[in-house]
Amino acid sequence: MDILGWPVVFLACSAIVFPSSAGPDSTPTVQIVSEMPTDGQLEQYAENSAYVSPVEVAPPVGRILLMRRGEDLCTLRFTKFFRGKSTPMGLFTYGGASFYAEYEWQHLKLSNGNPVVTSIRLGNGKVSEKPGYGIGVLVFGAGTRKVVCGPFELRWHYPINVTFFEGAHARDYGIELAPTNWSKTSDLDLADPRLRWFGYNEQRRRSLIPIEDLPSVRR
């Protein structure tokens, strides 16, 4: 079976088997994730693959995730993710674990599909999910749950999953995301045939793309 012209391997969340190698011009293998992955499984995926779902994309940790809308292009690279200490339940606080990630970003302007380096802005940030607080049915979330990358402010899920959503509602905001195996903005090659852009699509199946099948520096 194939999806978007890519071969498909059906994959249960409990087992991950990647091809041993793939050349720069080989056809990427899409591995279907049949069940909603746990946080622990997403942590494993982040080490050697990109995760794509109907509502979000996660690159391999330390690799660039591209964002684009119109002439705006951003590179986002998560440098680390980790779990914090669990918080005990209190009178006005809900107990539970805390989750964190740190990232770097650069904002470029596109000109005829190519990044213009003279328009760069750059920065870094931290995101977090923490136990909520409140009383009764009045509950408030805690933490910083949006990644900021130039003009983009997209919702984040642990460990390094970036949604297509700028607001609270699941809808198409006109944003596309592309996972890569690049680690520096200078590596970018928007003409690389392995570069695949994903938008919000409720019909898309959850899948993994092995890191060796993502756009990388040609040697």
Beta strands, then each sheet from edge to edge (+ up, - down):
strand 1: 2-3
strand 2: 6-11
strand 3: 30-33
strand 4: 49-52
strand 5: 56-58
strand 6: 64-69
strand 7: 72-83
strand 8: 99-111
strand 9: 114-135
strand 10: 138-142
strand 11: 146-149
strand 12: 152-157
strand 13: 161-163
strand 14: 176-179
strand 15: 207-210
sheet 1: 1+ 2- 3- 15+ 4- 5+ 13- 12+ 11-
sheet 2: 10+ 9- 8+ 7- 6+ 14-
end
